[in-house]
């Protein structure tokens, strides 16, 4: 899994339990996306979502999150910084500059 520059595209690894899967994920760099196939509202999906960190967490799909402009796409940690798509990409690639204009304090009385 470390022979390619960006790693494998879609590795399939057999794990015996959800806790073992979470341990496996946490022992490595944070993934660009984490895919879970199962009950989208079940306790396993919630457990993985809550106990891991990744650029995205997708249940029962592995393409549509990339195509959806309403969702940011990007990594966290070693998988990348910044988000792309829609307003997220605009904000990520923009540099907002703060400007504060405050009059100087005049301590002298007026005549």
C-alpha positions as a Markdown table, in Angstrom:
| # | Residue | x | y | z |
|---|---|---|---|---|
| 1 | Unk | 0.0 | 0.0 | 0.0 |
| 2 | Unk | 3.0 | 2.3 | 0.0 |
| 3 | Unk | 4.5 | 1.5 | -3.5 |
| 4 | Unk | 2.5 | 4.2 | -5.3 |
| 5 | Unk | 2.9 | 7.9 | -4.9 |
| 6 | Unk | -0.8 | 8.4 | -4.0 |
| 7 | Unk | -1.2 | 4.9 | -2.6 |
| 8 | Unk | -3.8 | 2.4 | -3.9 |
| 9 | Unk | -6.9 | 3.7 | -5.5 |
| 10 | Unk | -9.4 | 1.5 | -3.7 |
| 11 | Unk | -7.8 | -1.1 | -1.4 |
| 12 | Unk | -10.1 | -3.8 | -0.1 |
| 13 | Unk | -8.8 | -5.2 | 3.2 |
| 14 | Unk | -10.6 | -7.9 | 5.3 |
| 15 | Unk | -11.1 | -6.9 | 8.9 |
| 16 | Unk | -12.8 | -9.0 | 11.6 |
| 17 | Unk | -14.6 | -6.3 | 13.6 |
| 18 | Unk | -15.5 | -2.6 | 13.4 |
| 19 | Unk | -13.1 | -1.9 | 16.3 |
| 20 | Unk | -10.3 | -3.6 | 14.4 |
| 21 | Unk | -11.1 | -1.5 | 11.3 |
| 22 | Unk | -11.0 | 1.7 | 13.4 |
| 23 | Unk | -7.7 | 0.7 | 14.9 |
| 24 | Unk | -6.3 | 0.0 | 11.4 |
| 25 | Unk | -7.4 | 3.4 | 10.2 |
| 26 | Unk | -6.0 | 5.3 | 13.2 |
| 27 | Unk | -2.6 | 3.6 | 12.9 |
| 28 | Unk | -2.1 | 5.3 | 9.5 |
| 29 | Unk | -2.1 | 8.7 | 7.9 |
| 30 | Unk | -5.6 | 10.2 | 7.6 |
| 31 | Unk | -7.3 | 9.1 | 4.3 |
| 32 | Unk | -8.6 | 11.4 | 1.7 |
| 33 | Unk | -11.9 | 9.6 | 1.9 |
| 34 | Unk | -13.2 | 6.8 | 4.0 |
| 35 | Unk | -15.9 | 4.6 | 2.5 |
| 36 | Unk | -18.3 | 2.4 | 4.5 |
| 37 | Unk | -20.7 | 0.0 | 3.0 |
| 38 | Unk | -23.6 | -1.0 | 5.3 |
| 39 | Unk | -26.6 | 0.4 | 7.1 |
| 40 | Unk | -26.2 | 4.2 | 6.6 |
| 41 | Unk | -28.0 | 5.0 | 9.9 |
| 42 | Unk | -26.7 | 2.0 | 11.9 |
| 43 | Unk | -24.4 | 2.0 | 14.9 |
| 44 | Unk | -21.3 | 0.9 | 12.8 |
| 45 | Unk | -21.5 | 3.8 | 10.4 |
| 46 | Unk | -22.0 | 6.3 | 13.3 |
| 47 | Unk | -19.1 | 4.7 | 15.2 |
| 48 | Unk | -16.7 | 4.9 | 12.3 |
| 49 | Unk | -17.7 | 8.5 | 11.4 |
| 50 | Unk | -17.3 | 9.6 | 15.1 |
| 51 | Unk | -14.1 | 7.8 | 15.9 |
| 52 | Unk | -12.0 | 8.4 | 12.7 |
| 53 | Unk | -10.8 | 11.4 | 10.8 |
| 54 | Unk | -10.6 | 11.7 | 7.0 |
| 55 | Unk | -11.2 | 14.3 | 4.3 |
| 56 | Unk | -14.7 | 12.8 | 3.7 |
| 57 | Unk | -16.8 | 9.9 | 5.1 |
| 58 | Unk | -19.1 | 8.3 | 2.5 |
| 59 | Unk | -21.6 | 5.5 | 3.1 |
| 60 | Unk | -22.6 | 3.1 | 0.3 |
| 61 | Unk | -21.0 | 5.0 | -2.5 |
| 62 | Unk | -17.5 | 5.9 | -3.7 |
| 63 | Unk | -18.1 | 8.4 | -6.6 |
| 64 | Unk | -20.9 | 10.8 | -5.9 |
| 65 | Unk | -19.2 | 12.8 | -3.2 |
| 66 | Unk | -16.6 | 13.9 | -5.8 |
| 67 | Unk | -19.4 | 15.0 | -8.2 |
| 68 | Unk | -21.4 | 17.0 | -5.7 |
| 69 | Unk | -20.6 | 20.7 | -5.7 |
| 70 | Unk | -22.5 | 21.2 | -2.5 |
| 71 | Unk | -19.9 | 19.1 | -0.6 |
| 72 | Unk | -16.3 | 20.1 | -0.1 |
| 73 | Unk | -13.7 | 17.7 | -1.5 |
| 74 | Unk | -10.2 | 17.5 | -0.1 |
| 75 | Unk | -8.0 | 15.9 | 2.5 |
| 76 | Unk | -6.9 | 16.4 | 6.0 |
| 77 | Unk | -3.3 | 16.0 | 7.3 |
| 78 | Unk | -1.1 | 14.0 | 5.0 |
| 79 | Unk | -4.0 | 13.5 | 2.5 |
| 80 | Unk | -4.0 | 17.2 | 1.6 |
| 81 | Unk | -5.0 | 20.6 | 2.8 |
| 82 | Unk | -7.8 | 22.8 | 1.6 |
| 83 | Unk | -11.2 | 21.9 | 0.0 |
| 84 | Unk | -12.4 | 22.1 | -3.6 |
| 85 | Unk | -15.8 | 22.3 | -5.3 |
| 86 | Unk | -18.2 | 25.2 | -5.3 |
| 87 | Unk | -17.8 | 27.9 | -2.7 |
| 88 | Unk | -15.5 | 25.7 | -0.7 |
| 89 | Unk | -12.9 | 25.8 | -3.5 |
| 90 | Unk | -13.3 | 29.5 | -4.0 |
| 91 | Unk | -12.8 | 30.2 | -0.3 |
| 92 | Unk | -9.8 | 27.7 | -0.1 |
| 93 | Unk | -8.1 | 29.4 | -3.1 |
| 94 | Unk | -8.9 | 33.0 | -2.0 |
| 95 | Unk | -6.9 | 35.1 | 0.4 |
| 96 | Unk | -9.2 | 37.4 | 2.4 |
| 97 | Unk | -7.4 | 40.5 | 3.7 |
| 98 | Unk | -8.7 | 42.2 | 6.8 |
| 99 | Unk | -8.6 | 46.0 | 6.8 |
| 100 | Unk | -9.4 | 48.0 | 9.9 |
| 101 | Unk | -9.6 | 51.8 | 9.6 |
| 102 | Unk | -9.7 | 53.5 | 13.0 |
| 103 | Unk | -9.3 | 57.3 | 13.5 |
| 104 | Unk | -6.5 | 58.3 | 15.8 |
| 105 | Unk | -7.5 | 59.3 | 19.3 |
| 106 | Unk | -7.2 | 63.1 | 19.7 |
| 107 | Unk | -6.3 | 64.0 | 23.3 |
| 108 | Unk | -6.1 | 67.8 | 22.8 |
| 109 | Unk | -9.2 | 69.8 | 23.5 |
| 110 | Unk | -10.6 | 71.9 | 20.6 |
| 111 | Unk | -10.6 | 75.7 | 21.0 |
